[in-house]
Each structure stands twice: as structure tokens, then as C-alpha cells.
Amino acid sequence: MSTREMTSPPPTKLLSKVPEITIWFWIIKVLCTTVGESFADFINVALGVGLVETAVIFTGVTAVVLAVQMRLRGYRTGAYWLTVVLLSITGTLYTDLLTDQAGVPLWISAGVFSAMLAVVFTIWFVKERTLSIHSITIRPREAFYWLAVLVTFALGTALGDWTLDLTGWGPGASILLPLILIGIVTPLWRFGANPVLAFWIAYILTRPLGANIGDWLSLTAPEGGLGLGTLTTSIIFLLAILATVVYLSISKTDTVERASGTAAPPVTPGRRRTALGILAGVAVATVMLLAYTSSLPHKSALADEGPAATCQAGSAAPTQPEAQAAAQANFPAPNMAEFRTITSDTLAFVKKGDQTAAAARVTDLETAWDDNQSALNAADCAAWTYIDKQIDPVLSAVRAPTPKPATEQTALKNLLATLGGA
């Protein structure tokens, strides 16, 4: 997809708010989606900020940057791709909120976001008579465009995670499916498929592709990854995005005004119908592959990322006494004693005003909890989910830039009570 979509009437080039669709567009798009996965996980999990808090923060930052982007009169490389990066992170967080926080099954999330995208496209087309991104020359069209981008990120996240849940594929193998599908869509676009349809299909598929690459790089070797961690992966890809943006800003190869004018693929009714038929066949074959793979014995690849969603989807969350009783009955006593000791130590440091020691000790809690995650979740998923949600506010409170002792003590005492401590 290296030329502009063929639409009528032609876009006003001088006012275009989007880049030329070249190989650079797709490279930086994948880089952005990888950052969306890894950086969201780093802020939420590694720093212990919490899923809801992280989503609120990035929603606010995205709104500010998007407002600036909307006020620009033309395409600016840095502003455009910064907006894409933030929308990638925010869209990922919205899907995670539904899955991990609200316990909504991934197939429902995928259906909801698919319906939302269909509504956005329908209203956009009815009002503007085109869905081509190279018709983004006025603010109403740009508003539809950015809303569609946000929904595609959320949808791509849900579809990617749902695929992992259905198949049990590891992060490395999971890269292949979206990569192969993109490899099919590209020659079909050149053959004569509807360019707007081909563009948006590829745009959605780059989300699970980038996310799976991020997981493959960041997860540990036992989990099927290279073990770089979310922070290192985020830094690598942010630097790659920065280098690409600098190059494009200097070379101007991503601007419509400097586009090479490569001949557009031939478009005939016969070719268009043939390409559409092939796309439909590929979609059916993909569904059949996923259905067959799902029927085979396997462990969900999301078990290590978010087992809480599996528990919550099928049963009501326990109360604090129920979670405490279940943990005492089903979790190994040495583990429970270790968690209580660490939590008590952290609370003691907070009461003494030794924030440095408290932060160090709470990291011990996070490490011990994560190291035993698989065994504890298998022993009692509901109890694990309940305690895990109590640990998040503890991490957030103790690691806050300006810690509030009252908030810290409340979170620690709540956790200690569930763990069976005094």
C-alpha cells in the first residue's frame, strides 16, 4: 500500500492532515502499537499505578495532544505520530479496563468495539461520502478519523487477546497470524481490492501484530519471550519512533506534496469483486483455523497476563471474609506467612515515616506475589483475583511521587486483613 487511496473527488493536498501511505507509514504504525502494549503494561503493572488510574492519566494526556493536533492546519510529522502513540496506549487501556477490571469476556469486547467501529464508519460515510484518510482536509472528517483510530486500537487489542485465549499460542507464534493476513491484504490491494477497505483491515491487523511483538520482546523466557521487560521494550521502540519521525521530518517522504506519484493499482469491477471474494474466503478460513485450534487441548496464553478475567467472567467476586477464608484454606501456608510478613514490615516502615524502606519492601511483596502467581491462581482463582486487586492500590500508594501516609496505611491494612494478619 504505497500510494494514496483512489477516491472521488481528489483530496485537497495542501490541507491534508495525514501522511502519505508508504512503507514508512506501516513501519511506524507497528512501532506505535508495540509501544501501546508495552508502555501501558509498564505504567500499570511495573510502576503499580493501577489500571484505572493509568487509563485516566492517558485519557487526559491524549485529549490535550489531540486538541493540539486538531488545531493544526496541515500534517505535522511529530504531532501526528505522537497522537497515534497516545491513542494506541489509550485504546489498549480501554480494552484492558473491560477485560481485567469489569470482567467482560474478550469476545464481547471484540463485538462491542466492532459495532462501535461500524457505527463510526457509517456516520462518517453518510456525512462525508468517503472513508478515505486522504480526504482528511477539514476538522469534521479529522474528528471521525481519530475516533476510528481509537476504536481500531481497542478492537485490535480485543481481537489479539481473544486469539491468544482461544489458541494458547505463545507470543512468538502469535506474531505469524496477523503478519500473514497483512501479507495477503497487501497484494490484494495491488490487484484491485477496494483501497479504503484494504487500508482499514491492515490498520486493525497491525494492532495485534505490534502487541504480540511487544509481548515477545518483554516477556521472560519461560513465558515464551526474550525477557527484555516492558521498560526496555518501550524505550527501544520509542527511540525507533523518534528516529523515524526525525528522518521523515527531514526527508518529507511521508507528505502528500512530496509523494512519488507511483501508479495506482488497476481498478475494474471484475478485479474488485474477485478481491472481495478472496478477502471473504480468508476471513472464513481464519475463523475455521481459530475454531479448530480452540478445540484442541491448550492453556490460554493470557493466563500469565490476566487470569483474573477468566475468574470474573464466570462467577461473582468474593467478599473480603470469603476471600480471606479461601486464601487461608487453599493457598500454601508458607506463602501466606511470607505475604503477611512483608505487608506488616511495609506498614511499619510507613508508620515510621521511612518511605525509602517501605518502597523497597513493597517491591519484595510484588516480586513474591508475581513469582507465585500461577500456583496461587490455580489453587483458587477468585481469591487470587481479590487479593491481586488489593495489592495494586498498595503499590500505587507506596510508590506515589508524593505518598500520603493515611492512604498507604489504609491500603496496607486492608490487604493485611485479607491475608489474615492483625
BALOLUM-18698 format. One record per residue (C-alpha): residue number from 1; residue in three letters; x, y, z. Coordinates in pm, whole numbers, plus 50000, padded with zeros to 5 digits. Example, Ala and Ser with C-alpha at 12.3 -4.5 7.8 and 13.67 -1.06 7.14 Angstrom:
<sites>
+-----+-----+-------+-------+-------+
:   i :  aa :     x :     y :     z :
+-----+-----+-------+-------+-------+
:   1 : ala : 51230 : 49550 : 50780 :
:   2 : ser : 51367 : 49894 : 50714 :
+-----+-----+-------+-------+-------+
</sites>
This chain:
<sites>
+-----+-----+-------+-------+-------+
:   i :  aa :     x :     y :     z :
+-----+-----+-------+-------+-------+
:   1 : met : 50000 : 50000 : 50000 :
:   2 : ser : 50238 : 50271 : 49882 :
:   3 : thr : 50007 : 50520 : 49714 :
:   4 : arg : 49702 : 50719 : 49810 :
:   5 : glu : 49362 : 50551 : 49806 :
:   6 : met : 49165 : 50619 : 49489 :
:   7 : thr : 48868 : 50828 : 49587 :
:   8 : ser : 48650 : 51084 : 49422 :
:   9 : pro : 48674 : 51379 : 49446 :
:  10 : pro : 49053 : 51406 : 49495 :
:  11 : pro : 49165 : 51542 : 49833 :
:  12 : thr : 49295 : 51894 : 49876 :
:  13 : lys : 49661 : 51814 : 49917 :
:  14 : leu : 49776 : 52134 : 50084 :
:  15 : leu : 49532 : 52084 : 50371 :
:  16 : ser : 49584 : 51710 : 50422 :
:  17 : lys : 49620 : 51617 : 50789 :
:  18 : val : 49761 : 51267 : 50731 :
:  19 : pro : 50085 : 51124 : 50590 :
:  20 : glu : 50131 : 50952 : 50258 :
:  21 : ile : 50067 : 50578 : 50289 :
:  22 : thr : 50415 : 50443 : 50220 :
:  23 : ile : 50615 : 50162 : 50377 :
:  24 : trp : 50726 : 50416 : 50639 :
:  25 : phe : 50365 : 50462 : 50747 :
:  26 : trp : 50326 : 50093 : 50826 :
:  27 : ile : 50666 : 50064 : 50994 :
:  28 : ile : 50598 : 50348 : 51236 :
:  29 : lys : 50239 : 50227 : 51286 :
:  30 : val : 50367 : 49888 : 51410 :
:  31 : leu : 50622 : 50065 : 51630 :
:  32 : cys : 50342 : 50274 : 51783 :
:  33 : thr : 50123 : 49972 : 51854 :
:  34 : thr : 50412 : 49789 : 52020 :
:  35 : val : 50467 : 50089 : 52248 :
:  36 : gly : 50094 : 50095 : 52320 :
:  37 : glu : 50115 : 49743 : 52462 :
:  38 : ser : 50448 : 49758 : 52646 :
:  39 : phe : 50427 : 50110 : 52787 :
:  40 : ala : 50072 : 50064 : 52915 :
:  41 : asp : 50184 : 49746 : 53093 :
:  42 : phe : 50490 : 49923 : 53236 :
:  43 : ile : 50291 : 50210 : 53385 :
:  44 : asn : 50007 : 49991 : 53508 :
:  45 : val : 50194 : 49686 : 53638 :
:  46 : ala : 50564 : 49761 : 53679 :
:  47 : leu : 50511 : 50100 : 53845 :
:  48 : gly : 50199 : 49983 : 54024 :
:  49 : val : 49995 : 50288 : 53921 :
:  50 : gly : 49684 : 50079 : 53868 :
:  51 : leu : 49473 : 50016 : 53559 :
:  52 : val : 49200 : 50272 : 53625 :
:  53 : glu : 49446 : 50543 : 53726 :
:  54 : thr : 49664 : 50475 : 53421 :
:  55 : ala : 49361 : 50494 : 53191 :
:  56 : val : 49252 : 50826 : 53345 :
:  57 : ile : 49602 : 50973 : 53309 :
:  58 : phe : 49640 : 50876 : 52945 :
:  59 : thr : 49286 : 50981 : 52858 :
:  60 : gly : 49368 : 51331 : 52982 :
:  61 : val : 49707 : 51347 : 52807 :
:  62 : thr : 49556 : 51214 : 52484 :
:  63 : ala : 49277 : 51471 : 52493 :
:  64 : val : 49528 : 51756 : 52525 :
:  65 : val : 49755 : 51630 : 52246 :
:  66 : leu : 49457 : 51556 : 52022 :
:  67 : ala : 49324 : 51907 : 52073 :
:  68 : val : 49660 : 52047 : 51961 :
:  69 : gln : 49667 : 51813 : 51660 :
:  70 : met : 49316 : 51919 : 51558 :
:  71 : arg : 49413 : 52286 : 51559 :
:  72 : leu : 49698 : 52238 : 51313 :
:  73 : arg : 49619 : 52339 : 50956 :
:  74 : gly : 49818 : 52062 : 50794 :
:  75 : tyr : 50010 : 51743 : 50853 :
:  76 : arg : 50298 : 51771 : 51102 :
:  77 : thr : 50501 : 51451 : 51144 :
:  78 : gly : 50577 : 51481 : 51516 :
:  79 : ala : 50229 : 51589 : 51625 :
:  80 : tyr : 50057 : 51326 : 51412 :
:  81 : trp : 50259 : 51029 : 51537 :
:  82 : leu : 50256 : 51146 : 51898 :
:  83 : thr : 49877 : 51140 : 51872 :
:  84 : val : 49887 : 50787 : 51727 :
:  85 : val : 50116 : 50664 : 52007 :
:  86 : leu : 49887 : 50805 : 52277 :
:  87 : leu : 49574 : 50669 : 52110 :
:  88 : ser : 49744 : 50329 : 52090 :
:  89 : ile : 49813 : 50332 : 52464 :
:  90 : thr : 49467 : 50466 : 52549 :
:  91 : gly : 49283 : 50220 : 52325 :
:  92 : thr : 49477 : 49933 : 52481 :
:  93 : leu : 49385 : 50053 : 52829 :
:  94 : tyr : 49014 : 50076 : 52743 :
:  95 : thr : 49009 : 49713 : 52636 :
:  96 : asp : 49205 : 49614 : 52947 :
:  97 : leu : 48952 : 49801 : 53162 :
:  98 : leu : 48669 : 49595 : 53021 :
:  99 : thr : 48861 : 49269 : 53046 :
: 100 : asp : 49060 : 49297 : 53367 :
: 101 : gln : 48857 : 49548 : 53566 :
: 102 : ala : 48498 : 49475 : 53463 :
: 103 : gly : 48548 : 49106 : 53380 :
: 104 : val : 48389 : 49138 : 53034 :
: 105 : pro : 48478 : 48836 : 52814 :
: 106 : leu : 48704 : 48919 : 52522 :
: 107 : trp : 48453 : 48802 : 52262 :
: 108 : ile : 48202 : 49052 : 52397 :
: 109 : ser : 48463 : 49331 : 52398 :
: 110 : ala : 48554 : 49246 : 52038 :
: 111 : gly : 48186 : 49254 : 51941 :
: 112 : val : 48125 : 49586 : 52117 :
: 113 : phe : 48423 : 49756 : 51954 :
: 114 : ser : 48334 : 49607 : 51614 :
: 115 : ala : 47986 : 49754 : 51645 :
: 116 : met : 48129 : 50089 : 51755 :
: 117 : leu : 48365 : 50095 : 51456 :
: 118 : ala : 48078 : 50011 : 51221 :
: 119 : val : 47874 : 50298 : 51366 :
: 120 : val : 48166 : 50542 : 51332 :
: 121 : phe : 48226 : 50440 : 50970 :
: 122 : thr : 47856 : 50458 : 50886 :
: 123 : ile : 47807 : 50807 : 51027 :
: 124 : trp : 48136 : 50922 : 50874 :
: 125 : phe : 48037 : 50794 : 50527 :
: 126 : val : 47682 : 50928 : 50545 :
: 127 : lys : 47806 : 51275 : 50634 :
: 128 : glu : 48121 : 51292 : 50421 :
: 129 : arg : 48059 : 51032 : 50146 :
: 130 : thr : 48408 : 50887 : 50183 :
: 131 : leu : 48619 : 50697 : 50433 :
: 132 : ser : 48950 : 50768 : 50261 :
: 133 : ile : 49209 : 50904 : 50501 :
: 134 : his : 49340 : 51128 : 50224 :
: 135 : ser : 49014 : 51319 : 50233 :
: 136 : ile : 49104 : 51440 : 50584 :
: 137 : thr : 49112 : 51806 : 50490 :
: 138 : ile : 48852 : 51950 : 50729 :
: 139 : arg : 48806 : 51913 : 51104 :
: 140 : pro : 48480 : 51710 : 51099 :
: 141 : arg : 48648 : 51443 : 50886 :
: 142 : glu : 48955 : 51453 : 51107 :
: 143 : ala : 48737 : 51403 : 51415 :
: 144 : phe : 48583 : 51092 : 51256 :
: 145 : tyr : 48929 : 50971 : 51159 :
: 146 : trp : 49078 : 50996 : 51509 :
: 147 : leu : 48770 : 50837 : 51665 :
: 148 : ala : 48802 : 50547 : 51420 :
: 149 : val : 49173 : 50515 : 51501 :
: 150 : leu : 49100 : 50496 : 51875 :
: 151 : val : 48834 : 50227 : 51824 :
: 152 : thr : 49062 : 50024 : 51592 :
: 153 : phe : 49327 : 50016 : 51864 :
: 154 : ala : 49074 : 49895 : 52121 :
: 155 : leu : 48930 : 49644 : 51873 :
: 156 : gly : 49273 : 49520 : 51767 :
: 157 : thr : 49365 : 49467 : 52132 :
: 158 : ala : 49049 : 49266 : 52199 :
: 159 : leu : 49088 : 49057 : 51884 :
: 160 : gly : 49455 : 48990 : 51953 :
: 161 : asp : 49395 : 48888 : 52315 :
: 162 : trp : 49093 : 48680 : 52219 :
: 163 : thr : 49304 : 48495 : 51963 :
: 164 : leu : 49566 : 48416 : 52227 :
: 165 : asp : 49295 : 48300 : 52465 :
: 166 : leu : 49140 : 48073 : 52201 :
: 167 : thr : 49459 : 47921 : 52067 :
: 168 : gly : 49709 : 47918 : 52352 :
: 169 : trp : 49976 : 48033 : 52108 :
: 170 : gly : 50285 : 48185 : 52263 :
: 171 : pro : 50393 : 48544 : 52191 :
: 172 : gly : 50635 : 48436 : 51917 :
: 173 : ala : 50394 : 48215 : 51725 :
: 174 : ser : 50112 : 48465 : 51767 :
: 175 : ile : 50300 : 48715 : 51552 :
: 176 : leu : 50252 : 48496 : 51245 :
: 177 : leu : 49872 : 48517 : 51204 :
: 178 : pro : 49835 : 48897 : 51172 :
: 179 : leu : 50159 : 48908 : 50971 :
: 180 : ile : 50029 : 48652 : 50722 :
: 181 : leu : 49692 : 48827 : 50697 :
: 182 : ile : 49860 : 49160 : 50626 :
: 183 : gly : 50073 : 48978 : 50369 :
: 184 : ile : 49753 : 48863 : 50198 :
: 185 : val : 49577 : 49201 : 50208 :
: 186 : thr : 49872 : 49388 : 50053 :
: 187 : pro : 49885 : 49202 : 49717 :
: 188 : leu : 49505 : 49204 : 49703 :
: 189 : trp : 49517 : 49583 : 49732 :
: 190 : arg : 49761 : 49593 : 49442 :
: 191 : phe : 49540 : 49352 : 49249 :
: 192 : gly : 49243 : 49583 : 49277 :
: 193 : ala : 49073 : 49540 : 49616 :
: 194 : asn : 48886 : 49838 : 49748 :
: 195 : pro : 49174 : 50056 : 49875 :
: 196 : val : 48980 : 50204 : 50166 :
: 197 : leu : 48866 : 49860 : 50283 :
: 198 : ala : 49217 : 49718 : 50244 :
: 199 : phe : 49366 : 50011 : 50437 :
: 200 : trp : 49138 : 49976 : 50739 :
: 201 : ile : 49175 : 49597 : 50751 :
: 202 : ala : 49554 : 49636 : 50756 :
: 203 : tyr : 49525 : 49917 : 51011 :
: 204 : ile : 49332 : 49692 : 51251 :
: 205 : leu : 49568 : 49397 : 51198 :
: 206 : thr : 49878 : 49599 : 51281 :
: 207 : arg : 49745 : 49637 : 51636 :
: 208 : pro : 49767 : 49265 : 51735 :
: 209 : leu : 50088 : 49238 : 51532 :
: 210 : gly : 50257 : 49517 : 51725 :
: 211 : ala : 50118 : 49398 : 52058 :
: 212 : asn : 50242 : 49043 : 52002 :
: 213 : ile : 50586 : 49173 : 51908 :
: 214 : gly : 50588 : 49374 : 52230 :
: 215 : asp : 50491 : 49068 : 52436 :
: 216 : trp : 50751 : 48854 : 52262 :
: 217 : leu : 51026 : 49101 : 52345 :
: 218 : ser : 50918 : 49186 : 52700 :
: 219 : leu : 50804 : 48854 : 52848 :
: 220 : thr : 51050 : 48621 : 53016 :
: 221 : ala : 51192 : 48307 : 52853 :
: 222 : pro : 50960 : 48068 : 53048 :
: 223 : glu : 50667 : 48271 : 52915 :
: 224 : gly : 50795 : 48239 : 52557 :
: 225 : gly : 50959 : 48581 : 52526 :
: 226 : leu : 51306 : 48729 : 52507 :
: 227 : gly : 51293 : 48877 : 52858 :
: 228 : leu : 51370 : 49241 : 52775 :
: 229 : gly : 51098 : 49369 : 53007 :
: 230 : thr : 50830 : 49628 : 52940 :
: 231 : leu : 51053 : 49926 : 53019 :
: 232 : thr : 51339 : 49822 : 52791 :
: 233 : thr : 51096 : 49729 : 52512 :
: 234 : ser : 50918 : 50064 : 52545 :
: 235 : ile : 51246 : 50257 : 52536 :
: 236 : ile : 51369 : 50069 : 52228 :
: 237 : phe : 51053 : 50133 : 52032 :
: 238 : leu : 51012 : 50493 : 52149 :
: 239 : leu : 51367 : 50562 : 52027 :
: 240 : ala : 51287 : 50386 : 51699 :
: 241 : ile : 50975 : 50601 : 51659 :
: 242 : leu : 51175 : 50915 : 51737 :
: 243 : ala : 51443 : 50824 : 51482 :
: 244 : thr : 51179 : 50752 : 51217 :
: 245 : val : 50993 : 51077 : 51288 :
: 246 : val : 51319 : 51275 : 51262 :
: 247 : tyr : 51401 : 51107 : 50932 :
: 248 : leu : 51055 : 51171 : 50788 :
: 249 : ser : 51058 : 51532 : 50910 :
: 250 : ile : 51382 : 51591 : 50721 :
: 251 : ser : 51318 : 51382 : 50410 :
: 252 : lys : 50947 : 51471 : 50373 :
: 253 : thr : 50888 : 51129 : 50216 :
: 254 : asp : 50566 : 51092 : 50411 :
: 255 : thr : 50395 : 51405 : 50282 :
: 256 : val : 50137 : 51406 : 50008 :
: 257 : glu : 50306 : 51705 : 49846 :
: 258 : arg : 50632 : 51510 : 49802 :
: 259 : ala : 50473 : 51174 : 49714 :
: 260 : ser : 50635 : 50993 : 49425 :
: 261 : gly : 50315 : 50950 : 49233 :
: 262 : thr : 50350 : 50575 : 49182 :
: 263 : ala : 50077 : 50446 : 48955 :
: 264 : ala : 49771 : 50327 : 49142 :
: 265 : pro : 49666 : 49964 : 49103 :
: 266 : pro : 49418 : 49896 : 48823 :
: 267 : val : 49059 : 49908 : 48938 :
: 268 : thr : 48795 : 49719 : 48743 :
: 269 : pro : 48464 : 49577 : 48866 :
: 270 : gly : 48585 : 49224 : 48798 :
: 271 : arg : 48906 : 49265 : 48994 :
: 272 : arg : 48720 : 49438 : 49275 :
: 273 : arg : 48472 : 49151 : 49307 :
: 274 : thr : 48746 : 48888 : 49288 :
: 275 : ala : 48950 : 49057 : 49559 :
: 276 : leu : 48643 : 49093 : 49781 :
: 277 : gly : 48566 : 48724 : 49737 :
: 278 : ile : 48922 : 48629 : 49832 :
: 279 : leu : 48905 : 48851 : 50141 :
: 280 : ala : 48580 : 48683 : 50244 :
: 281 : gly : 48737 : 48341 : 50192 :
: 282 : val : 49039 : 48437 : 50401 :
: 283 : ala : 48809 : 48561 : 50678 :
: 284 : val : 48618 : 48229 : 50679 :
: 285 : ala : 48943 : 48030 : 50677 :
: 286 : thr : 49077 : 48235 : 50970 :
: 287 : val : 48762 : 48173 : 51174 :
: 288 : met : 48783 : 47800 : 51097 :
: 289 : leu : 49150 : 47792 : 51200 :
: 290 : leu : 49076 : 47963 : 51530 :
: 291 : ala : 48778 : 47738 : 51596 :
: 292 : tyr : 48984 : 47425 : 51528 :
: 293 : thr : 49277 : 47545 : 51739 :
: 294 : ser : 49041 : 47639 : 52021 :
: 295 : ser : 48901 : 47284 : 52023 :
: 296 : leu : 49246 : 47140 : 52090 :
: 297 : pro : 49371 : 47100 : 52449 :
: 298 : his : 49566 : 47410 : 52540 :
: 299 : lys : 49636 : 47662 : 52810 :
: 300 : ser : 49534 : 48022 : 52749 :
: 301 : ala : 49836 : 48236 : 52664 :
: 302 : leu : 49674 : 48512 : 52871 :
: 303 : ala : 49690 : 48312 : 53192 :
: 304 : asp : 50012 : 48480 : 53298 :
: 305 : glu : 49894 : 48827 : 53194 :
: 306 : gly : 49547 : 48838 : 53345 :
: 307 : pro : 49394 : 48529 : 53496 :
: 308 : ala : 49155 : 48750 : 53687 :
: 309 : ala : 48946 : 48800 : 53376 :
: 310 : thr : 48884 : 48425 : 53345 :
: 311 : cys : 48763 : 48401 : 53706 :
: 312 : gln : 48544 : 48710 : 53696 :
: 313 : ala : 48376 : 48614 : 53372 :
: 314 : gly : 48214 : 48308 : 53524 :
: 315 : ser : 48149 : 48391 : 53889 :
: 316 : ala : 48078 : 48677 : 54124 :
: 317 : ala : 48368 : 48836 : 54309 :
: 318 : pro : 48402 : 48711 : 54669 :
: 319 : thr : 48359 : 48932 : 54973 :
: 320 : gln : 48656 : 49014 : 55195 :
: 321 : pro : 48574 : 48740 : 55453 :
: 322 : glu : 48517 : 48488 : 55173 :
: 323 : ala : 48846 : 48576 : 55005 :
: 324 : gln : 49028 : 48555 : 55339 :
: 325 : ala : 48880 : 48214 : 55421 :
: 326 : ala : 48952 : 48082 : 55070 :
: 327 : ala : 49310 : 48204 : 55077 :
: 328 : gln : 49373 : 48051 : 55419 :
: 329 : ala : 49222 : 47721 : 55308 :
: 330 : asn : 49370 : 47691 : 54959 :
: 331 : phe : 49697 : 47887 : 54949 :
: 332 : pro : 50017 : 47730 : 55089 :
: 333 : ala : 50076 : 47843 : 55448 :
: 334 : pro : 50442 : 47944 : 55385 :
: 335 : asn : 50332 : 48176 : 55104 :
: 336 : met : 50063 : 48336 : 55318 :
: 337 : ala : 50311 : 48385 : 55603 :
: 338 : glu : 50559 : 48548 : 55367 :
: 339 : phe : 50296 : 48786 : 55228 :
: 340 : arg : 50181 : 48882 : 55578 :
: 341 : thr : 50537 : 48945 : 55696 :
: 342 : ile : 50622 : 49166 : 55401 :
: 343 : thr : 50297 : 49360 : 55431 :
: 344 : ser : 50345 : 49409 : 55805 :
: 345 : asp : 50703 : 49527 : 55751 :
: 346 : thr : 50591 : 49775 : 55486 :
: 347 : leu : 50318 : 49910 : 55717 :
: 348 : ala : 50571 : 49950 : 55998 :
: 349 : phe : 50806 : 50148 : 55773 :
: 350 : val : 50520 : 50374 : 55661 :
: 351 : lys : 50424 : 50443 : 56023 :
: 352 : lys : 50788 : 50533 : 56099 :
: 353 : gly : 50799 : 50768 : 55800 :
: 354 : asp : 51074 : 50564 : 55630 :
: 355 : gln : 50936 : 50586 : 55276 :
: 356 : thr : 51252 : 50453 : 55111 :
: 357 : ala : 51244 : 50133 : 55314 :
: 358 : ala : 50868 : 50099 : 55257 :
: 359 : ala : 50911 : 50127 : 54880 :
: 360 : ala : 51188 : 49867 : 54883 :
: 361 : arg : 50985 : 49628 : 55096 :
: 362 : val : 50672 : 49664 : 54885 :
: 363 : thr : 50880 : 49560 : 54585 :
: 364 : asp : 50954 : 49239 : 54773 :
: 365 : leu : 50578 : 49189 : 54804 :
: 366 : glu : 50526 : 49245 : 54432 :
: 367 : thr : 50804 : 49001 : 54344 :
: 368 : ala : 50684 : 48731 : 54583 :
: 369 : trp : 50326 : 48764 : 54461 :
: 370 : asp : 50422 : 48751 : 54093 :
: 371 : asp : 50657 : 48456 : 54144 :
: 372 : asn : 50373 : 48250 : 54293 :
: 373 : gln : 50100 : 48379 : 54061 :
: 374 : ser : 50046 : 48061 : 53857 :
: 375 : ala : 50026 : 47828 : 54157 :
: 376 : leu : 49801 : 48056 : 54362 :
: 377 : asn : 49570 : 48131 : 54073 :
: 378 : ala : 49533 : 47760 : 54003 :
: 379 : ala : 49461 : 47692 : 54371 :
: 380 : asp : 49180 : 47950 : 54397 :
: 381 : cys : 49127 : 48190 : 54112 :
: 382 : ala : 48865 : 48404 : 54287 :
: 383 : ala : 49076 : 48454 : 54600 :
: 384 : trp : 49383 : 48531 : 54390 :
: 385 : thr : 49184 : 48791 : 54194 :
: 386 : tyr : 49055 : 48958 : 54510 :
: 387 : ile : 49398 : 48984 : 54674 :
: 388 : asp : 49562 : 49091 : 54350 :
: 389 : lys : 49323 : 49385 : 54331 :
: 390 : gln : 49417 : 49480 : 54687 :
: 391 : ile : 49788 : 49470 : 54607 :
: 392 : asp : 49755 : 49721 : 54320 :
: 393 : pro : 49644 : 50014 : 54543 :
: 394 : val : 49920 : 49923 : 54791 :
: 395 : leu : 50183 : 49950 : 54518 :
: 396 : ser : 50030 : 50273 : 54389 :
: 397 : ala : 50012 : 50435 : 54731 :
: 398 : val : 50363 : 50344 : 54849 :
: 399 : arg : 50524 : 50433 : 54515 :
: 400 : ala : 50335 : 50759 : 54465 :
: 401 : pro : 50555 : 51062 : 54387 :
: 402 : thr : 50408 : 51230 : 54697 :
: 403 : pro : 50298 : 50946 : 54925 :
: 404 : lys : 50008 : 51004 : 55162 :
: 405 : pro : 50059 : 50805 : 55484 :
: 406 : ala : 49686 : 50774 : 55550 :
: 407 : thr : 49623 : 50629 : 55204 :
: 408 : glu : 49921 : 50393 : 55239 :
: 409 : gln : 49811 : 50267 : 55578 :
: 410 : thr : 49453 : 50211 : 55466 :
: 411 : ala : 49561 : 50007 : 55164 :
: 412 : leu : 49812 : 49805 : 55365 :
: 413 : lys : 49569 : 49734 : 55649 :
: 414 : asn : 49301 : 49619 : 55404 :
: 415 : leu : 49548 : 49382 : 55241 :
: 416 : leu : 49680 : 49257 : 55575 :
: 417 : ala : 49328 : 49182 : 55695 :
: 418 : thr : 49260 : 48969 : 55387 :
: 419 : leu : 49590 : 48789 : 55434 :
: 420 : gly : 49487 : 48701 : 55788 :
: 421 : gly : 49721 : 48939 : 55968 :
: 422 : ala : 49650 : 49151 : 56272 :
+-----+-----+-------+-------+-------+
</sites>
